[in-house]
Amino acid sequence: MNKTLLFTLIFASMSNPLIAQAMDNHWNSDNAPSNFDQNYEYRLDQLPTKGGLDEKSHRGWADSYWPMVKGWIADRWQQVPKTSFKDDKSPKSASQIRAMSEGSINILSPAEKFDLARGRFDFPLADGIRKSLRRHGKDWRGLCNGWVQSSLNYDEPGPFVYTSPGSGLKIPFASGDVKGLLAYYHAQLDDSSGAQVGLRCSKKSQILDINGACSDMNAGAFHVIMANEMGIRHQGFLGDEDQGPEVWNQPFVKYTSYEDAGSRKYSGFDDHASPGTAMQVVMHADVTFVNELYHDTHGDEDMEDSDHVAPSVEPVLGTPKQVYRVDNYAYTLDIDRGGRIIGGKWISKKHPDFLWKQNYKAPGMRTDRDGNPDDWSILNELVRQATAYLRGK
C-alpha cells in the first residue's frame, strides 16, 4: 500500500501475472524462501510445530491502517464532532498557535502535531497530505504496509506530552498519533531495501488459475518461512492475507502446525509433485495475525462517512482492543530423500497472497519533493518518550 519498494515488486508481478508458480509444486525464483534468508532450516523434522513472538514482547500491536479516504495521518481522529480532513485548516500564525490550550492541540491530527513538534508552524506535512489526497481513493488503500512494519520493529508507544525545544509548546501525543507517524514514515518515506516471496494477485479472474499469481505463495515455501521465523527465531513476518486483488497487509505473530494423521505417502504422488519428491504429507497450520483497529459496527459501505477506523489513545496490547484473527491453512508438503521440504500445494482456499519484508532503517534526514531538507529524526525522540513507560516494567 503506497510503498515504493512494495509496489515496485508488485508491479513487476502484475506485468507478467502468469509466471508465479511452475506447473509442479516446487517453488520457482519468485517463491523461493531464500529470497528472505539463505540460512533457513528446510528439514521437516527439525522445524518447530509452533512458535511466535516472545511472550514478553511489546510488539505486534494493532493499529488503524490509516485509510486514504480519511486523509492518512491528516485525520483529526480525536476531534468531536468529526470533520473531513479536506475541510480542516491548520492555524497559520505563531501567536494563534501559542494561545492554544493542550486540549485544543490534542485534537489536531498526527501530521499537525509532528509539524508543531519540529517547530514548523507552516504545517508542511499536514498541508502536503491534504493537497495530495483530494481525490477519492479506494477504501482499502492506506498505510497498512507502514503499520505492519512498525508493529514488528517498535515497542508499542503510549501517550505522553512532548515539549518542543524551540517553542516550549506542550504537545500531547496519543499512542495512535505516534503509531500513525511511524506508519506514514515507513510507508511513504523509507527507502531501505527489502524482499518478497510470492506475487500479488491483481485480478479476481486469476484466483482459480492454478499457475497464476493467485496460486501464490507456494505452500512449501510458506511453511519453511513460518517455522524458521516464528518457530526458531521467534520473530513475526509480514504478508498480504487477502487472496484477491486488494492488499491487506498483516503482521503474522503466532502459529501451531500439525500433520494429518496417516496422510504420509511414499508413492502415488499427485501429478504436480516436485521433482525429487520422496514423500508427501498433509499439514495444517493455525496462523495468528494482528488485525486492524477496524470496527464495522454500523454496516456502512462508505467508509468515508463512517468512524470504523479507530486509532487508540492508550496502548492496546493485553487489552480487549488488541485484535487478532486465526486462519487455518491446509496444504501438502513435498519432501525429498534427505527430509527437506522442496515444495508444496495449497488445499485450503484461504492462504496468503505473498510475504514481504523491509530492512529496518530509523527515521532521519530526507529531502522533500521540492528539494528542501526534511528532518524526520525527531520521530526517534518521540518514540523514545512514548515507550518510556515500558522501561519501568
N, C-alpha and C positions, 0 to 999 in steps of 0.2 A: 504494500500500500504506500504509494508515493515515496518510494525509496529508490535512489539512483541505481545502486548495486542490484537490489532485488529485481527491479523491472528490467535492468539490462539482461539479467539471466532469464527472466520470464519472457521478455520479448523475443529472445533468441529461440526459446522453445515454441512460441506462437508462430514464428515464421516458418517452422517446419514441424507441424503438430504430430506427424505420424512416425517420428524417429525415436520415440521414448523408450520402447522396450522391444527387444528382439522377439522372434517367433517362439523361442524357447523360454523357459523360466529363469535362465541365467541373466543376471543384470548386465547391462551394457555400460558404456562410459558415463552416460547421464545418470545412471542409477547406482553406481559403484559406491560402497561405503568408504572406500579410500579417498573419495572426494572430501570427506570430513577429516579422516585421520589415517595415516599409513600404518599405525601400530595397533590396530584393533585385534582382539581375540576372535577367531572365527569358529573354534571348536565348540559344538553344541553342548557337550558335557562339561565344558569349562565356563560356560556362561551362566550367571546367576538367573534364577527363575523369578526374582523380584528385586525391586530396588526403587530408589527415588532420592529426592533431596535429603540432605542431612536433617534429622528431626529438630535440631537447634537452629536451623537456617531461618533467617528473616527475609528470605527471598521467595519468589514465586507468588507475588501478591497480585490481586485483582485490581483492575482499574477500568475506567472508561476507555473506549478505543478512540475517543475524541473525533466524532464524525464530522466530515467536511460540511454537511448541511447545517451543522450547528456552529461552524466557524473555527474548528480546531480549538486552539488554546486562546482564541479571541472571544470565547464564550464566557460571559459573566454568569457562571453556573450557580453562584450563591445568591444572585440578585432575586428579590421578590418584590413586585411581580416580575416575571421573566420578560426580557426583551430580546429582540433579534440582534445578533452581532452586526448585521448590516446597518442597523439604526443607531448603534452605540457610538458615542463620540467621547474621546478622552479629553480631560481638562488640558487646556493649552497654555496656561500661564503658571509660572513658578509660584506666584502668590496664591493662586487658587489651589494649587496642589498642597502647599504648606498649611493652608487653612483647613484641609480635610481632616476629619477625625479618623481614628483607626478603624472604626466601624464602616465609614464610607470607603476607605481604601480596601477593606476586607472584601467587599462585594465586587471589586474590579476583577477583570479576567487574569489568568496566569500570565498572559503576554504583557498586560499593562503593569502588573506587579514587577515583572522582570525588568521592564524598562525603567521603572522607578528605582529599583534596587541598584541599577548601574548608572543612575543619575541622568538618564535620557528622558528629559521632560517633554521631548518632541514625539515620544512614543513610536519609534520607527518599526518595532516588531509588531505591535498591535495594529497600527495603521496599514503596514505592509500586508498582513494577513487579511485584513478586511478588504483591501483592494483586490487581492489575488483570488478571493473566494466569492466574488459577486455572483457567479453563475451557480445554478442549481446543480448539485452533484448527486451521484447515486448514494442511497442511504447507507450502503455497506462500506463505503470508502471513508477512510480516516487515517489515524496514526497508529493502527494496531501493530505494525511492524516495529515502530519505535517503542510502544508499550511493552511488547513481549521481550525485546532485548533488555530493556531497563529492568523489568521484573526479575530477570535472572542474573543481572550484573550489579544490582544495587540492593542494599538492605532497604526495607520499607521505610519511607520517610514519615515523620509525624509533624503535627502543627507546631509552629514557632513564630516568633516575631523577629524580623530582621531589621537592624538599624543600619541604614545606608551611611557609609563612612563619609561621603561627600556632603550630603544634605542633612544628616541626622534624622531623616524621616524614618518613622517606625512603620514597617510594612508587615502585616500579618500574612503568613503563608499557611494554607491548609495542606494536609497530606496530598490531596488531589492536585493542588497547584504545582507542587514540586514534581509529582508523577507526570503531569501534563507537560511541563518544561522538558523533562527527560525524554518523554515520548517524541516531542517535536524535534529536539536536537538530533536524536538518533534516527528518526525517520526522514528528516529533511536536510540535515547539515553534515552528518557523519559520513566521511568519505573513506573510511577504512575498508580493507579488503574482506572478502567473505567467501562462502562456498554454498553449493546447493546440491541436493540429491533428489532426483525426480524432476519432472517437468510440470508446468502448470496446465491444468485442464481449462481451456479457454472457451469451449463451446459445449452446450448441452448435448449436441448431436454426437460428440466424441465419446460420451460416457460408456456406451456399450461397445466401443471399438476395442477389441482385446489387444491390439497392438498400438493403440494411440496413447496420447499424453494422459488421457483419463484412466488408463490402466495403472498409472504410476501411484505411488512409487513402488519399486519392486519389494515384494513381501519379505524375501530373504534379507535384503539389504536393510529393511526396516528393523527386523529382529536383531541383526548384528549391531546396528547403531543403538537401538533401545537398550539392549543388555549391556553394552560397553559403557554408554554414557550414564545411564541411571543405575545399572546394576553394579558395575565395577567402580566407576568414578563418582557416583552419587551426584551427578550433575543433571540438570534439566536440558532440554533442547527445544528448538522452535520448529513449528510446522503449520502448514495450511491444512486444517482438519476438514475442510469442505471439499467434497469431491467434484463439485460443479465449477462453473466459471467464476463465481465470486471467490474472493480471497479472505478467509477468516484465520488469521494467524493466532496461534495459542502457544503458551508455554506448557510443554509436556513435563510433568513433575513426578510421576509415580507409575509403577506397573507391577502386575503379577501375571506370570505366564504359566501355562501348564500344557502338557502333552495329552492329546486324545488317547485314552487307553485303548490299546490294541490297534492303533492306526498305522503302526510302522509297516512299511512294505519294502522288501528287498528285491522284488522283481515285479513285472507287470506295471511299470510306471505309466503315468499319463503321457499322452503324445507329445507334450511340450517340455518334458523333463530336461533339465540342464545336462549338457554333455558331461560325462564323468559321474553321473549320479549313481550311488551305490545303495542309497536308502532314501525313502520319503517318509515324512512324519507330519501329521496334522497337529497344529498348535493353536492355542487360544491365548489371547492376552487381554486382560482388563487394564486399560490405559487411562490414567487420570490426567486431565489437563485443566488449566485455570481458565475460567470463563470471564467475559467482560462484566463489569458492573453495569448490567443492562437489564432493565426490568420492564417487560411489556405487560403492564397491569391494566391498560385500557383497551387493548386490541386495536390501537390506531395503526393504520398502514402508513400514514405520512409521518415519518419521524421528525420532520422539520416542525410539526405542530404539536409534538409530544415532549414529555420530560422523562423519557425512559432511561436515557443515559445519565448515570448518577455518579460523578466523582465523589470522593469521601473527604470529610473534614479530618477524621481520625484514621489511624491505621486500621486495616480490615483483617489482617492475619489473626487467626484464633477467634474470630467473631463470626456471627451468622451472615455478615455481609460478604465474607470471602466466598466466592462462587467457584465450585469445582463441577466437572462433569466427567463421568466414566463411560467410555465406549468399549465394547467388546469386539475385538478383531479376531477373525478366524482365517487361517492360511496354511498352506502346505510349504514345508521346507525341503529343499533338495540337499542331501548330504553326500559328500564324496567318501572314498575309502579311508581317508585319514580323519573322518569325523567332522570335517569342516563344512560349514554352510556355504553353498555355492550358488544358491538361487532360491526362488520361491514363487508362489502364486496365491493370490487372494481368493478366499472362499466367501467371506462376508462382503456384502455390498458396500459397507462402510469401511473406509480406510483413508489415511492421509493422502493428499494430493502430492505434496512434496515437503521435504525438510530443508532447512537452511540455517546458516549461522553467519554472524558478523563478528569479526575480530574486534574486541573491545578497545575503544580509544576515548580517553577522557576529553570532555569539552575544553576547547581552547580558543586561541585567536583565529579568526577567519576573515575573509574578505567578502563583503556583501555583493549584491548584484550590480551595484553602481561602482564597485571597485574600492569602497571605503572600508577601513578596518572595522571589524565586528567582533568584539571580545565576548566570548561565552564562558571564559574561565571562571567567572563569578558563580556559575552554576555549581561548580565543585564545592564552593564555600556554602552555598545554600543547602546542598546535600549533607555536608558535614554537620551543619547546625540542625538540620531536620532529623538526623539519625543520632543526635547526641543522647536522646532518651534511652537508646539501646545500650550505651556504654555503662550504664548503671545497673544493668540486669545481670 
